[in-house]
Amino acid sequence: MTRGRTRKKQPRARSSARATSRTGARSKARRKAPNLRAGASARGRDKRPPVDPAERKLRNRIALLIGVLALVNGYVFFWQGEGSLLSLGETRAAAIGAGDQGGEALGAYASARADACGEDPVRVFDGLEDTLRVDATLAGGRTLRLALMEQGATSESIDAVEDAIRPRIDLGLLASAGGSVRMSLDREGQLLALEAELSEGHLVQACRAPEGYRVRTIQHPLSPEVATLSLELGDDADLFAAVEAAGERPELAVMIAEALVHDIDFAVEARPRDRVVALVEKRFLGRSFHRYGTILAIRFAGAAGRFAYYRYAPEGQPARYYDRAGQPVRRALRRTPLQFHRVRPEARGMLEPLVEVVEGRLGAIYRRPEGAPVVSLADGRVVAVTDDGQDGEGHSIEIAHADGTIARYSHLMRPLPGVTPELEVSQGQLIGLAGHSGKTATDRVRLELRRAGDDSEPEADAGEGEAERAERGASLDPMLCTASGESRPPRVGEPLSGEALKRFSEAIRPWRRSLLRAG
């Protein structure tokens, strides 16, 4: 029995050995399998091309940008603006033109006022900086009435101011003096104030009061002086604020912007920390400051560039601005068709011109408050003044320039009454006021530039082909006046050379030193 049990145990031992052998084989296979998979994975990774560090950096930046945009949009959607979830269910007032920022932020310019008389003893325009300021002359036997009519004053206000002046001074004497007349008007054409010059230091002034026009005559010795003014624009890039911070009068801001208008449009191109240094003539009547005279020299340094102008009159020629090398700084086109004026701070972002296409015609849209002064881009001749009513472009003016281009100003509140066909206008001359006439609900000026085409010259050359006629009538880039580099409008006037350049350099040397010291 002992042998039998021993025989029975032996097979079990062999079976157990075989099981152990199989288990060990499977364990070895399992241990080997991960190594095989890891090797295959490593071989696969080795076949991939290495990632360029620049590409990896670009991917990271894109991912970061997407994350920031997601956060910003989430903030705006959930917490801010009219589309936020917090504003759902709120009742909002309806507003016409709200999609185009509306006219509320722009406000209106040159508003009417019943009392335009200030307290300054010699400055009749004190406090009237936000009105239409126009200069005229009574030379050549021109009467005061005619000068006021040409600048858009209403017949009612002309009659009233003449009735107020007549008891104090003969209107015929005023016309025969041939002096200058400065005036201030609201956008409806009501005369707010005027100042007529009888002789040097002898003035007649009138201002609108509730009871009628007040008139005074002033006769004091005129004493001019030249002041060097240094300005730096603040965080709001507001030239008016910089001028007032320097203790000067607001009208100086308009003078500075208009002097530099061929290189910078201060309404849209001014930036914080821009600097302006100017040599300005100041005029005093007795001991009281009366007004600013001529800007003799001016220097600008800022984001728009660095340039300096010097006013100089070559022998036998009128005074104009030149750069240091004797090159005239005036261009064939101003940089903007709007005269510089004050706007509300919250409306600054709405002033940059935009391109608009209407019926295939390009136009630059300038958002401005109703009544803002529109001026001629260049010297030229008025060829059309139209009113298309509410179905077209409203009140518009077309001016033909000597180089064969035509400028069209549309959607005006009104042209000045004296602006009629065949009138010769000069660059920067006031021709109308911004408005919203025609097919628009917002205050604006639309500027179009084109070459003189078939509509202005109906009798074209019979031998001229269609391509030539199309080219002659083609639209031009309405932003041409804001171009840079070689695309800029050409300079107007002859550069100084030879002896004239030497005399110019000698004349401006003290001005250059003053500008450099102040800057």
C-alpha positions in Angstrom: 0.0 0.0 0.0 2.8 2.2 0.6 4.0 1.7 -2.9 0.6 2.4 -4.3 0.3 5.6 -2.5 3.8 6.5 -3.6 2.8 5.8 -7.2 -0.3 7.9 -6.9 1.7 10.9 -5.6 4.2 10.9 -8.4 1.8 11.8 -11.2 0.4 14.6 -9.1 3.9 15.9 -8.6 4.5 15.8 -12.4 1.2 17.6 -13.0 2.1 20.2 -10.5 5.4 20.7 -12.2 3.8 21.1 -15.5 1.3 23.7 -14.1 4.2 25.5 -12.5 6.0 25.5 -15.8 3.0 26.8 -17.7 2.4 29.6 -15.1 6.0 30.6 -15.3 5.9 30.8 -19.1 2.8 33.0 -18.9 4.4 35.3 -16.3 7.5 35.6 -18.5 5.3 36.4 -21.5 3.4 39.1 -19.5 6.7 40.6 -18.4 7.9 40.7 -21.9 4.8 42.2 -23.5 5.0 45.6 -21.9 8.6 45.9 -23.0 7.6 45.1 -26.6 4.8 47.7 -26.5 7.1 50.3 -25.0 9.7 49.6 -27.6 7.1 49.9 -30.4 5.8 53.2 -28.9 9.4 54.5 -28.6 10.1 53.6 -32.2 6.9 55.4 -33.3 7.9 58.5 -31.4 11.3 58.5 -33.0 9.7 58.7 -36.4 7.8 62.0 -35.6 9.6 65.2 -36.7 10.9 67.5 -33.8 8.6 70.5 -33.0 10.2 73.9 -34.0 10.6 76.1 -30.9 9.2 79.1 -32.8 6.1 77.1 -33.7 5.7 75.9 -30.1 5.9 79.5 -28.9 3.3 80.6 -31.5 0.9 77.9 -30.4 1.3 78.9 -26.8 0.6 82.6 -27.7 -2.5 81.7 -29.7 -3.7 79.6 -26.8 -3.1 82.4 -24.4 -4.8 84.9 -26.7 -7.9 82.7 -27.0 -8.0 82.4 -23.2 -7.8 86.2 -22.7 -10.5 86.8 -25.3 -12.7 84.2 -23.7 -12.3 86.0 -20.3 -13.0 89.4 -21.8 -16.0 88.3 -23.7 -17.3 86.5 -20.7 -16.9 89.6 -18.6 -18.7 91.8 -21.2 -21.5 89.3 -21.7 -22.2 88.5 -18.1 -21.5 91.7 -16.4 -21.2 94.7 -18.8 -22.9 96.4 -21.7 -26.4 96.3 -23.1 -26.0 92.6 -23.9 -25.1 91.4 -20.4 -27.2 88.8 -18.6 -27.7 91.2 -15.8 -29.5 93.6 -18.1 -32.0 91.1 -19.4 -35.6 92.2 -18.6 -34.7 95.9 -18.3 -36.8 98.4 -20.2 -34.8 100.5 -22.6 -35.8 103.7 -24.3 -35.9 103.6 -28.1 -33.3 105.8 -29.9 -33.1 106.6 -33.6 -29.7 106.0 -34.9 -28.5 104.3 -31.7 -26.7 101.7 -33.8 -24.4 104.4 -35.2 -23.5 105.8 -31.8 -26.3 108.3 -32.1 -25.8 112.1 -32.1 -26.1 112.5 -28.4 -22.4 112.1 -27.7 -21.4 114.5 -30.5 -23.9 117.1 -29.3 -24.2 120.3 -31.3 -21.8 123.0 -32.2 -22.4 126.8 -32.2 -25.6 126.7 -30.3 -27.9 129.8 -30.2 -27.6 132.0 -27.1 -29.6 135.0 -26.1 -26.8 136.7 -24.2 -23.4 136.7 -25.9 -21.8 139.7 -24.0 -19.0 138.9 -21.6 -17.4 141.1 -19.0 -13.9 141.5 -20.6 -13.2 145.2 -21.3 -11.7 144.7 -24.7 -12.4 141.0 -25.7 -15.8 141.0 -27.2 -15.5 137.3 -28.2 -14.6 136.2 -24.7 -16.6 133.0 -24.0 -17.6 132.5 -27.6 -14.9 130.0 -28.5 -17.5 127.3 -29.4 -19.1 129.4 -32.1 -18.5 130.0 -35.8 -15.6 132.5 -36.0 -15.2 134.2 -39.4 -12.9 137.0 -40.6 -13.7 139.3 -43.5 -12.5 142.6 -44.9 -14.2 145.8 -46.0 -11.6 146.6 -48.6 -12.7 147.8 -52.0 -15.7 149.7 -50.8 -17.4 146.6 -49.3 -20.1 147.4 -46.8 -20.6 145.8 -43.4 -23.9 144.4 -44.6 -22.4 142.7 -47.6 -19.6 141.2 -45.5 -22.1 139.8 -43.0 -24.4 138.4 -45.7 -21.5 136.6 -47.3 -20.6 134.9 -44.1 -24.2 133.6 -43.5 -25.6 136.2 -41.0 -29.4 136.4 -41.1 -31.0 139.6 -42.4 -32.8 140.1 -39.1 -29.5 140.2 -37.1 -27.8 142.4 -39.7 -30.6 144.9 -39.5 -30.5 144.9 -35.7 -26.7 145.3 -35.4 -26.7 148.1 -38.0 -29.4 149.9 -36.1 -27.4 149.6 -32.9 -24.1 150.8 -34.5 -25.5 153.7 -36.6 -26.0 156.1 -33.6 -22.4 155.6 -32.5 -20.6 155.7 -35.8 -21.3 156.4 -39.5 -21.5 153.1 -41.4 -20.1 154.7 -44.5 -17.0 155.7 -42.5 -16.7 152.1 -41.4 -16.8 150.9 -45.0 -14.4 153.5 -46.3 -11.8 152.6 -43.6 -11.4 149.3 -45.4 -10.4 147.5 -42.2 -11.0 143.9 -41.1 -14.2 142.6 -39.6 -14.2 139.6 -37.2 -17.5 138.0 -36.3 -19.1 135.2 -34.3 -22.3 133.4 -35.4 -24.4 130.5 -34.2 -25.2 127.7 -36.6 -28.5 129.2 -37.5 -26.8 132.4 -38.7 -27.6 134.7 -35.8 -24.9 137.2 -35.3 -23.5 136.9 -31.7 -20.7 139.4 -31.8 -18.6 141.5 -34.2 -15.5 143.6 -34.1 -14.7 146.1 -36.9 -11.4 147.9 -37.2 -11.4 151.6 -38.0 -7.6 152.1 -37.5 -4.9 150.5 -35.5 -6.1 150.4 -31.9 -9.5 151.9 -32.8 -12.3 149.4 -32.8 -16.1 149.1 -32.9 -17.5 146.1 -31.1 -21.1 144.8 -30.8 -22.5 141.8 -28.9 -25.9 140.3 -28.6 -27.8 140.9 -25.4 -31.4 140.0 -24.4 -32.5 143.6 -24.9 -30.6 144.0 -28.2 -27.1 144.6 -29.5 -24.7 146.4 -27.2 -22.1 148.6 -28.9 -18.9 150.1 -27.7 -16.0 151.9 -29.3 -12.4 151.3 -28.0 -9.4 153.4 -28.7 -6.1 152.4 -27.0 -2.5 152.2 -28.1 -1.7 148.9 -29.6 1.3 147.1 -28.1 2.3 143.7 -29.5 4.8 141.3 -28.0 6.1 137.9 -29.0 5.7 135.0 -26.5 7.2 131.5 -26.5 4.7 128.9 -25.5 5.4 125.3 -24.7 2.5 122.8 -24.5 2.3 119.1 -23.8 -0.9 117.1 -24.4 -2.3 115.2 -21.5 -3.8 111.7 -21.3 -6.8 112.9 -23.2 -4.7 114.3 -26.1 -6.9 117.4 -26.0 -5.2 120.4 -27.5 -7.8 122.8 -25.9 -7.0 121.4 -22.5 -3.3 121.7 -23.0 -3.6 125.4 -24.1 -5.8 126.2 -21.1 -3.5 124.4 -18.8 -0.7 126.7 -20.0 -2.8 129.8 -19.0 -3.7 130.7 -22.6 -7.0 131.3 -24.4 -8.9 128.5 -26.2 -8.7 130.3 -29.6 -5.0 129.6 -29.6 -5.7 125.9 -29.9 -7.6 126.5 -33.2 -4.7 128.7 -34.5 -2.1 125.9 -33.7 -4.2 123.2 -35.3 -4.8 125.2 -38.4 -1.2 126.2 -38.7 -0.1 122.5 -38.6 -3.1 121.1 -40.6 -0.9 120.0 -43.6 1.0 117.5 -41.4 -1.4 116.5 -38.6 -5.2 116.4 -38.0 -5.4 117.2 -34.3 -8.9 115.9 -34.1 -7.9 112.3 -34.7 -4.0 112.1 -34.9 -3.1 113.8 -31.6 -1.7 111.5 -28.9 -0.8 111.9 -25.2 2.6 113.5 -24.6 2.7 115.2 -28.0 4.5 118.5 -27.6 4.0 121.9 -29.3 6.3 124.9 -29.0 5.2 128.1 -30.7 6.3 131.7 -31.1 3.1 133.7 -31.0 2.4 137.4 -31.4 0.1 138.7 -28.6 -1.7 142.0 -29.0 -2.6 144.3 -26.1 -4.9 147.3 -26.1 -3.5 149.4 -23.3 -2.7 146.9 -20.5 -5.4 144.5 -21.5 -4.8 141.4 -23.7 -6.9 141.8 -26.8 -6.1 138.8 -29.1 -3.4 136.6 -30.7 -1.7 137.8 -33.8 0.5 135.7 -36.1 2.2 132.4 -35.2 5.7 133.2 -36.3 7.2 129.8 -35.8 5.9 126.5 -34.5 7.5 123.1 -33.7 5.7 119.8 -33.2 7.2 116.5 -31.8 4.9 113.5 -31.3 3.4 110.3 -32.6 2.6 111.9 -36.0 6.2 113.0 -36.6 8.6 115.9 -35.9 8.4 119.1 -38.0 8.9 122.8 -37.6 7.4 125.7 -39.6 8.7 129.3 -40.0 6.6 132.1 -41.3 8.5 134.2 -43.9 7.7 136.6 -46.7 10.2 136.4 -49.6 10.8 139.6 -51.5 7.6 140.6 -53.4 5.6 137.6 -52.2 3.1 137.0 -49.4 4.1 135.5 -46.2 3.8 131.7 -45.9 5.3 128.9 -43.8 8.5 127.1 -44.8 10.4 124.3 -43.2 14.1 124.7 -42.2 15.3 123.8 -45.7 13.2 126.5 -47.3 10.5 124.1 -48.6 6.9 125.3 -48.5 4.9 123.3 -46.0 1.5 123.9 -47.6 0.0 121.0 -49.5 -2.5 120.9 -52.4 -5.0 119.4 -50.0 -5.6 120.0 -46.3 -5.4 117.0 -44.1 -9.1 117.4 -43.2 -12.1 119.2 -44.6 -13.2 120.3 -41.1 -11.9 123.3 -39.2 -10.5 122.3 -35.8 -13.1 122.8 -33.0 -13.9 121.5 -29.6 -15.8 118.3 -29.1 -17.0 116.4 -26.0 -14.3 114.1 -24.6 -16.5 111.0 -24.9 -17.0 111.7 -28.6 -13.3 111.7 -29.5 -13.3 108.1 -30.6 -16.1 108.9 -33.2 -14.1 111.5 -35.2 -11.8 109.3 -37.3 -13.0 109.2 -40.9 -14.4 106.0 -42.4 -14.8 105.0 -46.0 -18.3 104.4 -47.3 -19.4 103.2 -50.7 -22.8 104.4 -52.1 -23.9 103.4 -55.6 -20.3 102.5 -56.5 -18.9 105.9 -55.3 -16.3 106.1 -52.6 -16.7 108.6 -49.9 -15.0 109.5 -46.6 -17.5 109.9 -43.7 -16.5 112.5 -41.0 -18.7 112.3 -37.9 -19.1 115.8 -36.5 -21.7 117.7 -34.5 -24.3 119.6 -36.3 -23.0 123.1 -37.1 -19.3 122.1 -37.2 -17.4 124.3 -39.7 -16.7 122.7 -43.1 -13.9 124.3 -45.1 -12.5 123.9 -48.6 -9.8 121.3 -49.0 -8.0 123.4 -51.6 -8.2 126.5 -53.7 -10.8 126.2 -56.4 -14.1 127.3 -58.0 -17.6 126.3 -56.8 -19.3 124.4 -59.7 -22.5 123.2 -58.0 -24.6 123.8 -54.9 -27.5 121.4 -54.6 -30.3 120.2 -52.3 -31.6 116.7 -52.9 -34.0 116.8 -50.0 -34.5 113.7 -48.0 -34.1 111.3 -51.0 -30.4 112.0 -51.7 -27.3 113.6 -50.2 -29.1 116.7 -49.0 -27.3 120.0 -49.1 -24.0 119.5 -51.1 -21.3 121.6 -52.6 -18.9 120.8 -55.4 -15.6 122.6 -55.9 -13.3 122.1 -58.9 -9.6 122.4 -58.2 -6.9 123.6 -60.6 -5.4 120.1 -61.0 -8.7 118.7 -62.5 -10.1 117.1 -59.3 -13.6 117.9 -57.9 -14.4 117.7 -54.2 -18.0 117.1 -53.2 -19.2 117.8 -49.6 -22.6 116.2 -48.8 -25.2 116.0 -45.9 -24.5 119.6 -44.9 -26.8 121.4 -42.5 -26.5 124.3 -44.9 -24.0 126.0 -47.2 -23.0 129.5 -46.5 -25.3 131.9 -48.4 -22.4 133.5 -50.2 -21.2 130.1 -51.6 -22.7 130.0 -55.0 -21.6 128.6 -58.4 -18.6 130.4 -60.0 -17.4 131.6 -56.6 -13.6 131.4 -56.2 -12.7 130.0 -52.8 -9.4 129.6 -51.0 -8.0 126.7 -49.1 -9.4 126.6 -45.6 -12.3 129.0 -46.4 -15.5 128.3 -44.5 -18.1 127.0 -47.0 -20.8 125.3 -45.0 -21.8 123.5 -41.8 -21.9 119.8 -40.9 -25.4 118.3 -40.6 -27.6 115.4 -41.5 -29.6 116.5 -44.5 -30.5 113.9 -47.1 -30.6 110.2 -46.5 -28.8 109.9 -43.2 -29.9 110.0 -39.6 -26.6 111.0 -38.1 -24.6 114.3 -38.1 -21.8 114.0 -40.7 -20.0 115.3 -43.7 -19.4 113.0 -46.7 -16.4 113.9 -48.8 -15.9 112.5 -52.3 -13.0 113.2 -54.6 -13.0 112.5 -58.4 -11.5 113.6 -61.6 -13.4 116.0 -63.8 -15.5 113.6 -65.9 -18.3 113.6 -68.4 -20.9 115.1 -66.0 -18.8 118.2 -65.5 -17.5 118.4 -69.2 -20.5 117.2 -71.3 -18.7 117.9 -74.6 -15.9 115.4 -74.4 -13.4 115.0 -77.2 -15.0 112.9 -80.0 -11.8 111.0 -80.5 -11.5 110.0 -76.8 -12.2 106.4 -76.0 -14.4 105.0 -73.3 -11.3 104.1 -71.1 -10.1 107.7 -71.3 -13.5 109.1 -70.4 -13.9 106.6 -67.5 -10.5 107.5 -66.2 -11.3 111.2 -66.4 -14.5 110.6 -64.4 -13.1 108.1 -62.0 -13.5 108.3 -58.3 -10.4 109.0 -56.3 -9.4 107.7 -52.9 -11.3 110.0 -50.5 -8.6 109.5 -47.9 -6.0 111.0 -50.3 -5.7 114.0 -48.1 -4.5 111.8 -45.2 -2.0 109.8 -47.2 1.6 109.5 -46.1 4.9 109.2 -47.8 5.1 109.6 -51.6 1.3 109.4 -51.9 0.8 112.7 -50.1 -0.6 115.7 -52.0 2.1 117.7 -53.5 3.5 120.9 -52.0 2.2 124.2 -53.1 4.7 127.1 -53.9 8.3 127.4 -54.9 11.1 126.4 -52.5 13.6 129.1 -51.5 17.0 128.9 -53.1 20.1 130.9 -53.6 20.2 134.3 -51.9 16.6 134.0 -50.9 17.4 130.9 -48.9 20.3 132.6 -47.2 18.2 135.5 -46.1 15.5 133.1 -44.9 18.1 131.1 -42.8 19.4 134.3 -41.3 15.9 135.6 -40.5 14.7 132.4 -38.7 17.9 131.7 -36.7 16.7 133.5 -33.5 13.3 131.7 -33.8 15.0 128.4 -34.1 17.0 129.0 -31.0 13.9 130.1 -29.1 12.0 126.9 -30.2 14.9 124.7 -29.2 15.3 126.3 -25.8 11.6 126.0 -25.0 11.4 122.5 -26.3 
